[in-house]
Amino acid sequence: MLNCDRELLNSIDFEKGKGLVPVVVQDEKSGSVLMVAYANREALEKTIETGYAHYYSRSRQKIWKKGETSGNVQKVKRILLDCDSDTLLYVVEQEGVACHTGEYSCFFRTLAEREDE
C-alpha cells in the first residue's frame, strides 16, 4: 500500500476528462517516459491500495492491471499530481517491458529531431 495524501487525492479533477485523467509513466532508475495511459478514480485507488499500476482501458471500458497477462508489471514508487490537478505521473519500477510491441518504452520512434546547423 502506498502512503496517500487524501486531500490531494480528493482534489483530482476527474470531471475535466469525463471521469478519466491521463497518467504519464516514468522509469524510476532511468527517468525515461515509458507510456501514457488513463485512470479513473477506482483504478487510481487500486494502484494506491496494491502498489501496482492499474489503469482504465478506454477501448475495453474496464480497469486493468499493467502486466496482468504479460507479467510486465509496474511497481509504483511515487504518484505525483500536476499543478492543474488533472494529470498524474507514476514513477515506477518496471519489470520487463512497458510497451505491448516488446519495446522497453512506448516512445521508441522518432517523429522529428533538430539538426545542428
C-alpha positions as semicolon CSV with decimal commas, in nm:
position;residue;x (nm);y (nm);z (nm)
1;M;0,000;0,000;0,000
2;L;0,124;0,348;-0,086
3;N;0,106;0,634;0,162
4;C;-0,155;0,871;0,025
5;D;-0,233;1,239;0,080
6;R;-0,614;1,213;0,085
7;E;-0,656;1,588;0,046
8;L;-0,461;1,580;-0,282
9;L;-0,647;1,266;-0,390
10;N;-0,978;1,445;-0,343
11;S;-0,854;1,746;-0,542
12;I;-0,800;1,548;-0,864
13;D;-1,020;1,682;-1,143
14;F;-1,160;1,364;-1,299
15;E;-1,454;1,556;-1,447
16;K;-1,239;1,755;-1,689
17;G;-1,156;1,428;-1,866
18;K;-1,507;1,281;-1,838
19;G;-1,409;1,064;-1,544
20;L;-1,052;0,994;-1,656
21;V;-0,712;1,154;-1,609
22;P;-0,401;1,089;-1,818
23;V;-0,119;0,906;-1,644
24;V;0,238;0,957;-1,761
25;V;0,457;0,665;-1,653
26;Q;0,826;0,723;-1,581
27;D;1,102;0,472;-1,506
28;E;1,242;0,539;-1,159
29;K;1,601;0,446;-1,248
30;S;1,650;0,599;-1,593
31;G;1,393;0,879;-1,585
32;S;1,264;0,761;-1,925
33;V;0,898;0,806;-2,011
34;L;0,761;0,455;-2,059
35;M;0,399;0,508;-2,158
36;V;0,084;0,715;-2,121
37;A;-0,243;0,563;-2,006
38;Y;-0,563;0,673;-1,832
39;A;-0,705;0,618;-1,486
40;N;-1,042;0,673;-1,329
41;R;-1,075;0,711;-0,952
42;E;-1,124;0,337;-0,898
43;A;-0,808;0,248;-1,095
44;L;-0,610;0,507;-0,901
45;E;-0,741;0,374;-0,569
46;K;-0,645;0,017;-0,671
47;T;-0,297;0,145;-0,756
48;I;-0,266;0,311;-0,415
49;E;-0,406;0,004;-0,238
50;T;-0,189;-0,258;-0,414
51;G;0,124;-0,061;-0,506
52;Y;0,095;-0,186;-0,866
53;A;-0,019;0,026;-1,161
54;H;-0,383;-0,004;-1,260
55;Y;-0,539;0,184;-1,550
56;Y;-0,873;0,227;-1,721
57;S;-0,897;0,088;-2,072
58;R;-1,099;0,323;-2,289
59;S;-1,145;0,057;-2,559
60;R;-1,246;-0,227;-2,324
61;Q;-1,426;0,004;-2,080
62;K;-1,272;-0,164;-1,776
63;I;-0,991;-0,141;-1,523
64;W;-0,677;-0,340;-1,592
65;K;-0,356;-0,410;-1,403
66;K;-0,045;-0,345;-1,610
67;G;0,119;-0,682;-1,669
68;E;-0,174;-0,897;-1,559
69;T;-0,132;-1,116;-1,868
70;S;0,227;-1,039;-1,979
71;G;0,391;-1,035;-1,639
72;N;0,542;-0,692;-1,718
73;V;0,412;-0,525;-1,405
74;Q;0,484;-0,176;-1,278
75;K;0,561;-0,137;-0,909
76;V;0,461;0,219;-0,826
77;K;0,714;0,409;-0,615
78;R;0,553;0,755;-0,621
79;I;0,247;0,924;-0,765
80;L;0,271;1,292;-0,844
81;L;-0,012;1,528;-0,935
82;D;0,037;1,818;-1,177
83;C;-0,035;2,183;-1,097
84;D;-0,383;2,173;-1,259
85;S;-0,482;1,856;-1,070
86;D;-0,577;1,680;-1,393
87;T;-0,273;1,467;-1,485
88;L;-0,080;1,207;-1,285
89;L;0,280;1,089;-1,302
90;Y;0,352;0,735;-1,186
91;V;0,719;0,680;-1,106
92;V;0,764;0,305;-1,136
93;E;0,997;0,013;-1,115
94;Q;0,927;-0,158;-1,447
95;E;0,950;-0,537;-1,455
96;G;1,008;-0,644;-1,814
97;V;0,900;-0,412;-2,093
98;A;0,632;-0,141;-2,083
99;C;0,519;-0,149;-2,447
100;H;0,290;-0,412;-2,597
101;T;0,522;-0,422;-2,902
102;G;0,805;-0,565;-2,692
103;E;0,997;-0,236;-2,673
104;Y;1,101;-0,117;-2,328
105;S;0,921;0,217;-2,375
106;C;0,623;0,302;-2,594
107;F;0,825;0,604;-2,712
108;F;1,079;0,441;-2,942
109;R;1,002;0,608;-3,278
110;T;1,146;0,949;-3,364
111;L;0,899;1,173;-3,546
112;A;1,115;1,487;-3,564
113;E;1,460;1,586;-3,449
114;R;1,653;1,909;-3,461
115;E;1,959;1,904;-3,680
116;D;2,252;2,124;-3,580
117;E;2,303;2,399;-3,835
